[in-house]
């Protein structure tokens, strides 16, 4: 009973958070690379200050998104690890041990 509660309410939500946030992290990472290339291009061609400011703001917003997604991955992994540790410390022992 305790094992099912830990798996259902701790391990699986942690795994779901890692998967969902990881998916969005990689998609935001690709967008960040494109936005940073656009920013570097604007700086290299000596664009006007308004264009550089817009390109910089865009790439900084993707940086914040990547940071938030990365924090979600780490928190999901932490939740999942806590659940697995709870499974291993139950009186029945770790379910993976023979």
Buried (B, 14 or more C-beta within 10 A) or exposed (E): EEEEEBBEEBBBBBBEBBEBBBEBBEEBBEBBEEBBEBBEEBEEEEBEEEBBEBBBEBBBBBBEBBEEBBEBBEBBBEBBEBBBEBBEEEEEEEEEEE
